[in-house]
Amino acid sequence: MGQILKGSAMQVPFVTTVSFADRDGMTVDLRYGVAAPSEREARSELERRLINQEVYNYSISEIRRATSTEAASLNLADGSIILLN
């Protein structure tokens, strides 16, 4: 049987909603498309990128697998994240 290498898992698209607090204390919701092997890894990658951009006042309120229609329109490359709105 073939060996599966770490990092070789099939990537699937996820749609995430991230809530940010702006300077006035208002909440802003942004949606991102994330390509990752699992929901856990999608969350980790999104958090890693937000922290790298020194964004700390956020909460991830939703992570779900994209529908087939969303997946087709997103056309995400492996490991990519795009802003949807």
MARMAR-517408 format. One record per residue (C-alpha): residue number from 1; x, y, z; residue in three letters. Coordinates in Angstrom, 1 decimal. Each point is the difference from the previous one (the first is absolute). Layout:
BEGIN
<seq->NUM c1->X c2->Y c3->Z type->ALA>
...
//
This chain:
BEGIN
<seq->1 c1->0.0 c2->0.0 c3->0.0 type->MET>
<seq->2 c1->1.3 c2->3.5 c3->-0.8 type->GLY>
<seq->3 c1->1.2 c2->2.3 c3->2.7 type->GLN>
<seq->4 c1->-1.7 c2->3.3 c3->0.6 type->ILE>
<seq->5 c1->2.4 c2->2.8 c3->0.7 type->LEU>
<seq->6 c1->-0.7 c2->2.7 c3->2.5 type->LYS>
<seq->7 c1->-1.3 c2->3.1 c3->-1.8 type->GLY>
<seq->8 c1->-1.3 c2->-2.1 c3->-2.9 type->SER>
<seq->9 c1->-3.7 c2->-0.1 c3->1.1 type->ALA>
<seq->10 c1->-2.5 c2->1.3 c3->-2.5 type->MET>
<seq->11 c1->-0.8 c2->3.7 c3->0.6 type->GLN>
<seq->12 c1->-3.6 c2->1.0 c3->0.0 type->VAL>
<seq->13 c1->-1.5 c2->3.5 c3->0.0 type->PRO>
<seq->14 c1->-1.5 c2->1.4 c3->3.2 type->PHE>
<seq->15 c1->-2.0 c2->3.2 c3->0.5 type->VAL>
<seq->16 c1->0.8 c2->1.9 c3->3.2 type->THR>
<seq->17 c1->-1.5 c2->3.0 c3->1.7 type->THR>
<seq->18 c1->2.4 c2->2.1 c3->2.2 type->VAL>
<seq->19 c1->-1.3 c2->2.8 c3->2.2 type->SER>
<seq->20 c1->2.3 c2->2.9 c3->0.7 type->PHE>
<seq->21 c1->-0.4 c2->2.9 c3->2.5 type->ALA>
<seq->22 c1->0.8 c2->3.3 c3->-1.8 type->ASP>
<seq->23 c1->1.5 c2->3.0 c3->1.8 type->ARG>
<seq->24 c1->-3.5 c2->1.3 c3->0.9 type->ASP>
<seq->25 c1->-1.0 c2->-3.3 c3->1.6 type->GLY>
<seq->26 c1->-2.3 c2->-1.0 c3->-2.9 type->MET>
<seq->27 c1->0.1 c2->-3.6 c3->-1.2 type->THR>
<seq->28 c1->0.9 c2->-0.6 c3->-3.6 type->VAL>
<seq->29 c1->-0.6 c2->-3.5 c3->-1.5 type->ASP>
<seq->30 c1->2.2 c2->-1.1 c3->-2.9 type->LEU>
<seq->31 c1->-0.3 c2->-3.3 c3->-1.9 type->ARG>
<seq->32 c1->3.1 c2->-1.9 c3->-1.2 type->TYR>
<seq->33 c1->0.4 c2->-3.0 c3->-2.3 type->GLY>
<seq->34 c1->2.7 c2->-2.3 c3->1.4 type->VAL>
<seq->35 c1->1.4 c2->-3.2 c3->-1.7 type->ALA>
<seq->36 c1->1.1 c2->-2.5 c3->2.5 type->ALA>
<seq->37 c1->-0.2 c2->-3.8 c3->0.7 type->PRO>
<seq->38 c1->-2.2 c2->0.4 c3->3.0 type->SER>
<seq->39 c1->-2.1 c2->2.6 c3->2.0 type->GLU>
<seq->40 c1->2.6 c2->0.0 c3->2.7 type->ARG>
<seq->41 c1->2.8 c2->0.7 c3->-2.4 type->GLU>
<seq->42 c1->-2.1 c2->2.7 c3->-1.7 type->ALA>
<seq->43 c1->-0.4 c2->1.7 c3->3.4 type->ARG>
<seq->44 c1->3.7 c2->-0.3 c3->0.8 type->SER>
<seq->45 c1->1.1 c2->1.5 c3->-3.3 type->GLU>
<seq->46 c1->-2.4 c2->2.9 c3->0.2 type->LEU>
<seq->47 c1->1.1 c2->0.7 c3->3.6 type->GLU>
<seq->48 c1->3.6 c2->-0.2 c3->-1.0 type->ARG>
<seq->49 c1->-0.4 c2->2.5 c3->-2.8 type->ARG>
<seq->50 c1->-2.0 c2->2.4 c3->2.2 type->LEU>
<seq->51 c1->2.6 c2->-0.1 c3->2.7 type->ILE>
<seq->52 c1->2.8 c2->0.5 c3->-2.6 type->ASN>
<seq->53 c1->-1.9 c2->3.2 c3->-1.0 type->GLN>
<seq->54 c1->-0.2 c2->1.0 c3->3.7 type->GLU>
<seq->55 c1->-3.8 c2->-0.3 c3->0.0 type->VAL>
<seq->56 c1->-1.0 c2->-1.1 c3->3.5 type->TYR>
<seq->57 c1->-3.6 c2->1.3 c3->0.7 type->ASN>
<seq->58 c1->-1.8 c2->-2.6 c3->-2.0 type->TYR>
<seq->59 c1->-2.1 c2->-3.1 c3->0.5 type->SER>
<seq->60 c1->-0.7 c2->-2.7 c3->-2.5 type->ILE>
<seq->61 c1->-3.8 c2->-0.5 c3->0.2 type->SER>
<seq->62 c1->-0.4 c2->-2.5 c3->-2.8 type->GLU>
<seq->63 c1->2.0 c2->-2.5 c3->-2.0 type->ILE>
<seq->64 c1->-1.9 c2->-2.3 c3->-2.3 type->ARG>
<seq->65 c1->0.7 c2->-2.0 c3->-3.1 type->ARG>
<seq->66 c1->-0.9 c2->1.9 c3->-3.2 type->ALA>
<seq->67 c1->-2.9 c2->-1.2 c3->-2.0 type->THR>
<seq->68 c1->0.8 c2->-1.5 c3->-3.4 type->SER>
<seq->69 c1->-1.2 c2->3.3 c3->-1.6 type->THR>
<seq->70 c1->2.2 c2->2.1 c3->2.3 type->GLU>
<seq->71 c1->3.0 c2->-2.3 c3->-0.5 type->ALA>
<seq->72 c1->-0.3 c2->0.3 c3->-3.8 type->ALA>
<seq->73 c1->-0.2 c2->3.8 c3->0.1 type->SER>
<seq->74 c1->2.8 c2->0.3 c3->2.6 type->LEU>
<seq->75 c1->2.5 c2->-2.2 c3->-1.9 type->ASN>
<seq->76 c1->2.5 c2->0.2 c3->2.8 type->LEU>
<seq->77 c1->3.5 c2->-1.2 c3->-0.4 type->ALA>
<seq->78 c1->1.4 c2->-2.3 c3->2.7 type->ASP>
<seq->79 c1->0.8 c2->1.9 c3->3.2 type->GLY>
<seq->80 c1->-1.5 c2->3.3 c3->-1.2 type->SER>
<seq->81 c1->-2.3 c2->2.4 c3->1.8 type->ILE>
<seq->82 c1->-2.0 c2->2.7 c3->-1.7 type->ILE>
<seq->83 c1->-2.3 c2->2.8 c3->1.2 type->LEU>
<seq->84 c1->-3.6 c2->-0.6 c3->-1.2 type->LEU>
<seq->85 c1->-1.6 c2->3.3 c3->1.0 type->ASN>
//
